[in-house]
């Protein structure tokens, strides 16, 4: 039984290849790409915020104009 455990416990050989950091590191190209994506995301967020704000202001102005038109429509028959 001991021989069986000894046969199963033999370590496997370690890889002999050397690790080349230049093949797996992102270098400056990875940094530039990541930076460009981050800038694009920030610009898209700013543009989306501006567009949402514009739509909200247009809605407020439209509601105000509708309220003024409704008020002037009800005021006209009373004055005549």
N, C-alpha and C positions, 0 to 999 in steps of 0.2 A: 504494500500500500504506500509505503514511503517512497518507493521508487517511482510510483505513478505520480505523486505530487511533485517530486523533484523533476520529472520529465515535463510536467505542465507548467512549472514555475520558471522555466528557462526564459531569460529575457530576450526580447527581440533585438536585433541589431539597430543601432541608431543610424540615422541618415548621415552620409559623409559629405553631402554637398554643402557648399558654403552659401551663406545668405548674402545676396547682393541688394543693399538698401536702395540703390538707384533704380532698380527694376520695379519696386513696389511703392516708392514714395511719390506723392503727387507733384512735387517740385513747384516751380513758379507757375506752370500752366494750370495746375489744379487750383492754386490760390486765385489766379486771375478769373478762372471760370466761376468759382464760388463767389468771388466778389461781384462779378457781373450779374449773377443770378440774384444776389442780395440787393443790388442797386435796382434791378428790374422789379423786384417785389415791392420795394419801397415806393418806386414811381407809380406802380399800379395801385397801391393802396392810396396814395395821395390823389390820383385821378378818380378813383372810385368814391372817395370821400367828397371831392368837389362835385361830382355828378349827383350824388345822393343829396347833398345840400341844395343844389340847384333845383332838383325835382321837388324837394320839400318847400322851398321858397315859392316856386311857381304854384304849388297847391295852396299855400297860404294866401297868395295874391288872388288866385281864382276864387277862393272862398270869400275873401273880402269883397271882391267885385260882385259876386253873386248876392251877398248880403246887401250891398249898396243898391243893386238893381232891384231886389225884392222890396227894400225900403222905399225906393222911389216909385215903384209900381203901386204900392199901397198908399203912398202920399198923394199921387196924382188924382185919383177919384174923389178924395176928400176936399181938395182945393177947388174943384170945379163946381 
